[in-house]
Amino acid sequence: MRPPNLAFQVERFGLVIVWVAVILLFGALRPDTFLTWANFSTIFGSEAVLVIVTLGLVVPLTAGDFDLSIAQVLTFVSMLTAILSAKMGVPLWIIIPTVLAAGALVGAINGALTLYFRVHSLIVTLGVGTFLHGITLWISDSQTIGGVARALMHWSIIVRFLGIPIAFYYAIGLAAMMWYVLSYTAFGQQLLFTGRGREVGRLSGIAVGRVRLLSFVASGVMGAIAGLIYTGTTGSANPSSGTTLLLPAFAAAFLGATCINPGRFNPWGSVVAVYFLVTGINGLSVLGFRTFVQDLFYGGALVVAVMVSQLISGRKERNL
Amino acid sequence: MTEQPAPRLAIRGLTKAFGGVRALSRADLTVMPGEIHGLLGKNGSGKSTLIKILSGFHAPDQGTLEIDGQPVALPIPLGKSESYGLAFVHQNLGLLADASVLENLIAGDYDRLNPFAINWGAEAARARRLFAENDLALDPYDPVSALSPVQRAQLAIVRAADRVQGRNNHGVSGVLVLDEPTPFLPIEDVRVLFATMRRLTATGVSIIFVSHDIDEVMEITDRATVLRDGAVIGSFKTATTPRAEIVASIVGRSMTTERMIGGYSPTATAPLRVEHLSGQIVRDISFAVGPGEILGLTGLIGSGYDEVPYLLSGATQARTGRLHLPAAAHDLTRMTPSSALQCGIALIPADRQRAGLALDLSLTENVTLPLLGRSLSALWLNHGRLAGITAAIMARFAVKADRPRQPASELSGGNQQKLVLGKWLQLGPRLVLLDEPTQGIDVGARREIYDRLVELCQSGTSVICATSEFEQLETIAHRVLVFDRGRIKAELAGDQVTKSAIAHACYQENRSHAPA
């Protein structure tokens, strides 16, 4: 075994270093408002939803598929939760399994359409996601619905540990679980081969169709979890809430693939990427920039991330 | 004696070496106007190097080219060969199946078309005229996907002729190079294609017809040139040359290769039997392979021998067929890669880059993939142990690499193939299927792979090796099945397994070509 070399370590932790530099920069410019624990605990707590959506994307991306419907799963589940809870008074212990099953069902539909008709997942999930948004607008009558059970809010943002809302720890817990599954289980290796060497995997006995289907189901369930926590965080469901999350999640997933385990979509890289992006946006808004910086930052990050990862891999032709 | 016209195309002293290996050595070739000239030779004889020099793909080390008496500077700029009157039809024909006949016909005809204003009506009328002249019943607006295989081949040939006929090249009719256009066509269709070729030569076009199939060359060509080991062995008038003489010059008097295996003596254990196997090309074939036997499968392009490993391992679905193992019989129409693995069948595919290894992933990930969930726990992968397993395989199979975590893309072809071999042999399979196991691999690694295969058969494993390299079969095969148009045409065993005997069997006269 050769010793780990410096260049590789810099590549692995490059984004973490940039993140720290960004914090130091804004901290020097606005020490009173930016560099406070209150500001950071808000960032960590409120962006837990984005972390979970990004983690959800990482599963199908690893298997070589896109899931553009995940943000609409979030919105739909959020709306379903609000309606069941606020309007129909259904208890949470019924709501939670129901909405998780709804997320899994959407994932199964995505997978079935992609695999059976052999249509690219990009198109299938774009259509399914838009359809789902239509349902969301329909069942909500395009209104924001508030008044969800307090217990959901309680177990999302009110309970805190070290001053950070518990939602953050859910996201970290999911990232840890995913890291374990991807790195230490046969299923993780099967996902990887399904994405990076599908024919090799198939000839080695992997049921690549089943692996792809499961990856869609997993991202559907992750979208549903994100939807529940979103509802708990805001206490209400907004029929357009997910729309603004899709691009940031993709930006974070691709940016995350340039660090920690460079060249692969990976959960810890995704966590770092999400918090790097929101730190940058938070800092710029503290400096007084208006909301357009969000789009500049997320859009720019997605393009820069894919450019960097292509430079790392020597600009090879890719299908993804 | 009438005065000889200038040759349409004259190649003199063409030489090309790749890294010290002479692929082509002082080759001469003369093609007369209106002539169909066959180009014959085994794999690696230099045919494709010659064609690639003509198309501008390779620059020759030495040699000259004259077209209609005019010297042409070599290398010809890539993509400019049509302006010298040279057009090529390769085996894949270069047609886009989703596009119409007309779109395919005019694709790339930049010299003639105005790129900003294509007059589709005029082009369709022109296409109809062209098809009428060549006696082709094609509608310009039909999609190519609706055409039969022979119509596609005709379209490709007529398109190539249209590009070079007297338009760009000082008024002469040009040369078509047809590179193995027939191997997947049934014999009736080959005759249809020949009729198209004859109509073209009647207008003055010359054709170089590259083929493995001596019968086709005997039937269609006026003269033929045989290449062997990069050198021209001779040019023949096909009508007056006996077939046996052409076969002898293709095959040559090869030196014997050292055989690495002794005679095969059947053991008490029952052989594995394949019965009534049919796939895309192979039709209803049956054979057996004994424990500890290396069975070679070979044939010419399109004969179907290379389909067998994939059909037996469930990588492609068989149309019919059963595989009898000592324990049970398996229906090959329902075989999958994972059930094949459970039966102890391992496949080492020819396409190392796509089907053998995931090049982005590490050596460890590639090697240990078939162990996951079998001999290794599916829920707790010990990375130290995985690296250890990989290091042991790298040592045992002499894979030269830095470390198990390195991506597979960083290895040379030979080391990649040894790694693939290790990946599968660690499972202790009872039947190993190989397709072109030494393709693109250096001599040293090739020898090591042979050593491993011989060890394998000594331990009682059955090996089936599909290859186009006759020398490889002479080195390691106990027995060889020679395929022809989807069927087994000859079986050679023991002392009969020599390069020249295999070559003779491949080029032996086909009954399907004999006059009725």
Interface residues (C-beta under 8 A of the other chain):
Chain A: M1 R2 S183 Y184 T185 A186 F187 G188 Q189 Q190 L192 F193 R196 G197 E199 V200 G201 R202 L203 S204 G205 I206 A207 G263
Chain B: S313 A315 T336 P337 S338 A340 L341 L347 P349 D351 R354 A355 G356 L357 A358 L359 D360 L361 E365 N366 T368 L369 P370 L372 G373 L376 A378 L379 W380 L381 H383 D402 R403
